[in-house]
């Protein structure tokens, strides 16, 4: 397992990544600002760095430059709340290994860590498990159901929070895809009810926009990950496989 440094001033994102990576057996080091992150880097020589581009004291670009000056071979994953192709090209040109938008969800980061460290997450998942989709948009539910069936999952569906809780209690799905914009009770309320019934429930929140703050609130309330609409199916597939894999490790 590897020693990984996370430099991010957002405590929810930083701590969630630390939990996920620790579950896989990695040693995780944390810093909330650029200067502190460089100090930890120089003292501890991590094998991989996860670096938010918008941090106090120094910019992500400045921290990346210092890391590359000290240790050119150390891989650095850049996190951003605002995706930009031009920014991605600039960071990659300056030595970053990857440039990832937080809107894609934290499992995208975990998957990239596995790729860099040559951990085969994708092939360790047995897909014959149940997934519950909770969304009032019928066309989206149909699309997601078709996609998940091609991955050999058994798929359940609910169009509101009340029926979703009944289905969850009856069928105990392995994972839930939960839309945040449900009628009546919103997704956050349903998330809290599911977690109060089963604190180990694995829930991916589906947000109706690119608001990372909503995703952070979901993580704080117990969600395993979040993904924004329009849904990137490849990103969703990575998220599901990574979450189920990490849950098996914990068990």
C-alpha positions as CSV (number, residue, x, y, z in Angstrom):
1,X,0.0,0.0,0.0
2,X,1.1,3.6,-0.6
3,X,1.6,6.8,1.4
4,X,-0.7,9.4,0.0
5,X,-0.8,13.1,0.8
6,X,-4.1,15.0,0.4
7,X,-3.9,18.8,0.3
8,X,-7.4,20.4,0.4
9,X,-8.9,23.1,2.5
10,X,-12.4,21.6,2.3
11,X,-12.6,19.4,5.4
12,X,-15.5,17.2,4.1
13,X,-13.8,16.3,0.9
14,X,-10.4,15.9,2.6
15,X,-11.8,13.7,5.3
16,X,-14.0,11.6,3.0
17,X,-11.0,10.8,0.7
18,X,-8.9,10.0,3.8
19,X,-11.6,7.5,4.9
20,X,-11.9,5.9,1.5
21,X,-8.2,5.5,1.0
22,X,-7.5,4.3,4.5
23,X,-10.0,1.6,4.1
24,X,-7.9,0.3,1.2
25,X,-4.9,0.1,3.5
26,X,-3.1,3.3,2.4
27,X,-1.3,5.6,4.8
28,X,-3.0,9.0,4.4
29,X,-1.4,12.3,5.3
30,X,-3.5,15.5,5.4
31,X,-3.0,19.2,5.0
32,X,-5.4,22.1,4.6
33,X,-3.1,24.6,2.9
34,X,-0.2,24.9,0.4
35,X,2.6,25.7,2.8
36,X,1.6,23.0,5.3
37,X,1.2,20.5,2.4
38,X,4.7,21.2,1.2
39,X,6.1,20.8,4.7
40,X,4.4,17.4,5.0
41,X,5.6,16.5,1.6
42,X,9.2,17.3,2.4
43,X,9.1,15.5,5.7
44,X,7.3,12.4,4.7
45,X,8.0,11.8,1.0
46,X,4.6,10.5,0.0
47,X,4.3,8.3,-3.1
48,X,1.3,10.2,-4.4
49,X,-0.3,13.6,-3.9
50,X,-3.9,14.7,-4.3
51,X,-3.9,18.5,-4.6
52,X,-6.8,20.9,-4.7
53,X,-6.1,23.7,-7.1
54,X,-7.7,26.4,-4.9
55,X,-6.1,26.3,-1.4
56,X,-4.9,29.0,1.1
57,X,-1.4,30.5,1.3
58,X,-0.2,29.1,-2.1
59,X,-2.0,28.3,-5.4
60,X,-2.3,24.7,-6.6
61,X,0.1,25.7,-9.5
62,X,2.7,26.9,-7.0
63,X,2.5,23.8,-4.9
64,X,2.7,21.6,-8.0
65,X,5.8,23.4,-9.2
66,X,7.5,23.0,-5.8
67,X,6.7,19.3,-5.6
68,X,7.9,18.7,-9.2
69,X,11.1,20.6,-8.4
70,X,11.8,18.4,-5.4
71,X,10.5,15.1,-6.7
72,X,9.7,15.1,-10.5
73,X,8.6,11.4,-10.5
74,X,5.9,11.8,-7.8
75,X,2.4,11.6,-9.3
76,X,0.1,14.5,-8.5
77,X,-3.7,14.4,-9.0
78,X,-5.2,17.9,-9.3
79,X,-8.8,18.5,-8.0
80,X,-10.9,21.3,-9.2
81,X,-14.4,22.6,-8.4
82,X,-14.5,24.4,-11.8
83,X,-13.7,22.2,-14.8
84,X,-11.7,23.8,-17.6
85,X,-10.1,22.2,-20.6
86,X,-7.5,25.0,-20.8
87,X,-6.6,24.7,-17.1
88,X,-6.4,20.9,-17.4
89,X,-3.9,21.2,-20.3
90,X,-1.8,23.7,-18.4
91,X,-1.6,21.6,-15.2
92,X,-0.8,18.4,-17.2
93,X,1.8,20.3,-19.2
94,X,3.4,21.4,-15.9
95,X,3.7,17.8,-14.6
96,X,0.3,16.9,-13.1
97,X,-0.7,13.3,-13.6
98,X,-4.4,13.9,-13.7
99,X,-6.9,16.8,-13.6
100,X,-10.2,15.8,-12.1
101,X,-13.4,17.8,-11.5
102,X,-15.0,17.3,-8.1
103,X,-18.4,17.4,-9.9
104,X,-17.6,13.9,-11.1
105,X,-17.6,12.6,-7.5
106,X,-14.9,11.4,-5.2
107,X,-15.0,7.8,-6.5
108,X,-13.5,9.2,-9.7
109,X,-10.5,10.2,-7.6
110,X,-10.3,6.8,-5.9
111,X,-10.4,5.1,-9.3
112,X,-7.6,7.3,-10.6
113,X,-5.5,6.5,-7.5
114,X,-6.0,2.8,-8.2
115,X,-5.0,3.3,-11.8
116,X,-1.8,5.2,-10.9
117,X,-0.9,2.6,-8.2
118,X,-1.8,-0.2,-10.6
119,X,-4.6,-1.5,-8.4
120,X,-7.2,-3.4,-10.5
121,X,-10.5,-2.2,-9.0
122,X,-12.7,-2.9,-12.1
123,X,-12.1,-6.6,-12.3
124,X,-12.6,-7.3,-8.6
125,X,-16.3,-6.6,-8.5
126,X,-19.0,-9.2,-8.9
127,X,-21.8,-7.2,-10.5
128,X,-24.7,-9.6,-9.6
129,X,-26.0,-7.3,-6.9
130,X,-29.1,-5.2,-6.5
131,X,-29.2,-1.4,-7.2
132,X,-32.1,0.8,-6.3
133,X,-32.7,3.9,-8.4
134,X,-34.8,6.6,-6.7
135,X,-35.7,9.3,-9.2
136,X,-39.0,10.9,-10.3
137,X,-37.8,11.3,-13.9
138,X,-39.1,8.2,-15.7
139,X,-37.0,8.5,-18.8
140,X,-33.8,8.8,-16.7
141,X,-34.8,5.7,-14.6
142,X,-35.3,3.7,-17.8
143,X,-32.0,4.8,-19.2
144,X,-30.1,4.0,-16.0
145,X,-31.9,0.7,-15.7
146,X,-30.9,-0.3,-19.2
147,X,-27.3,0.6,-18.5
148,X,-27.1,-1.2,-15.2
149,X,-28.7,-4.3,-16.6
150,X,-25.8,-4.5,-19.2
151,X,-23.5,-4.6,-16.2
152,X,-25.4,-7.6,-14.8
153,X,-26.9,-5.7,-11.8
154,X,-30.4,-6.5,-10.6
155,X,-32.2,-3.1,-10.8
156,X,-35.1,-1.8,-8.6
157,X,-36.8,1.5,-9.0
158,X,-38.8,4.0,-7.0
159,X,-40.2,7.4,-8.0
160,X,-40.6,9.0,-4.5
161,X,-39.0,8.8,-1.1
162,X,-41.8,6.9,0.7
163,X,-42.0,4.0,-1.7
164,X,-38.1,3.9,-1.9
165,X,-37.9,3.3,1.9
166,X,-40.4,0.4,1.6
167,X,-38.4,-1.1,-1.3
168,X,-35.2,-0.7,0.6
169,X,-36.5,-2.4,3.7
170,X,-37.9,-5.3,1.7
171,X,-35.1,-5.9,-0.8
172,X,-32.0,-4.5,0.9
173,X,-30.1,-3.4,-2.3
174,X,-26.3,-3.3,-2.3
175,X,-26.4,0.3,-3.4
176,X,-28.8,3.2,-4.0
177,X,-28.8,5.9,-6.7
178,X,-30.7,8.8,-5.1
179,X,-31.9,11.9,-6.9
180,X,-31.6,15.0,-4.8
181,X,-34.6,16.8,-6.5
182,X,-37.4,14.4,-5.5
183,X,-41.0,15.7,-5.0
184,X,-42.3,15.9,-1.5
185,X,-39.3,14.9,0.5
186,X,-36.0,16.0,-1.2
187,X,-33.1,13.7,-1.7
188,X,-31.2,14.8,1.4
189,X,-34.3,14.0,3.6
190,X,-34.6,10.6,2.0
191,X,-30.8,10.0,2.5
192,X,-31.1,10.8,6.2
193,X,-34.1,8.4,6.5
194,X,-32.3,5.6,4.8
195,X,-29.2,6.1,6.9
196,X,-31.2,6.2,10.1
197,X,-32.8,2.8,9.1
198,X,-29.5,1.3,7.9
199,X,-26.3,3.3,8.8
200,X,-24.3,1.1,6.4
201,X,-26.4,1.9,3.4
202,X,-24.3,2.8,0.3
203,X,-25.9,5.8,-1.4
204,X,-24.7,7.8,-4.5
205,X,-26.5,11.1,-4.7
206,X,-27.5,12.4,-8.2
207,X,-27.5,16.2,-8.3
208,X,-29.5,18.2,-10.8
209,X,-26.8,20.7,-11.4
210,X,-23.0,21.2,-11.0
211,X,-23.2,22.5,-7.5
212,X,-20.4,20.9,-5.6
213,X,-21.7,22.3,-2.3
214,X,-24.7,20.1,-2.6
215,X,-22.5,17.1,-3.1
216,X,-20.5,18.1,0.0
217,X,-23.6,18.3,2.1
218,X,-24.6,14.8,0.9
219,X,-21.2,13.4,1.9
220,X,-21.6,15.1,5.3
221,X,-25.0,13.4,5.7
222,X,-23.5,10.0,4.9
223,X,-23.6,9.6,1.1
224,X,-20.8,7.4,-0.3
225,X,-20.5,9.7,-3.4
226,X,-22.3,12.1,-5.6
227,X,-22.6,12.5,-9.4
228,X,-24.1,15.4,-11.4
229,X,-26.7,15.4,-14.2
230,X,-26.4,14.9,-17.1
231,X,-24.9,11.6,-15.9
232,X,-21.7,10.4,-17.3
233,X,-22.3,6.7,-17.5
234,X,-18.6,5.8,-17.5
235,X,-18.1,7.9,-14.3
236,X,-21.2,6.3,-12.7
237,X,-19.8,2.8,-13.5
238,X,-16.5,3.7,-11.9
239,X,-18.2,5.1,-8.9
240,X,-20.4,2.0,-8.3
241,X,-17.6,-0.4,-8.8
242,X,-15.2,1.5,-6.5
243,X,-17.8,1.9,-3.7
244,X,-18.8,-1.8,-3.8
245,X,-15.1,-2.8,-3.8
246,X,-14.2,-0.6,-0.9
247,X,-17.2,-1.9,1.0
248,X,-16.0,-5.5,0.6
249,X,-12.6,-4.5,1.8
250,X,-14.2,-3.1,5.0
251,X,-16.2,-6.2,5.5
